């Protein structure tokens, strides 16, 4: 391949990774907001809803999401 073509491909790949990173960061921010709401409920001794309990149970995939974001960012 020509150097210009390689450079364009590399730049396109970096742009795609950057876009994915921004999408994942937005999702992470939403999840952090939800977790803050749940923490406030716990602090105020409020009863947690079924959705709150499910969210807490699903926190494992939040960890996976964080690792994904970190790996995408590291590859840029």
ABEGO torsion letter per residue (X at the ends): XBAAAAAAAAAAAAAAAAAAAAAAAAAAAAAAAAAAAAAAAAAAGBBBBAAAAAAAAAAAAAAAAAAAAAAAAAAX
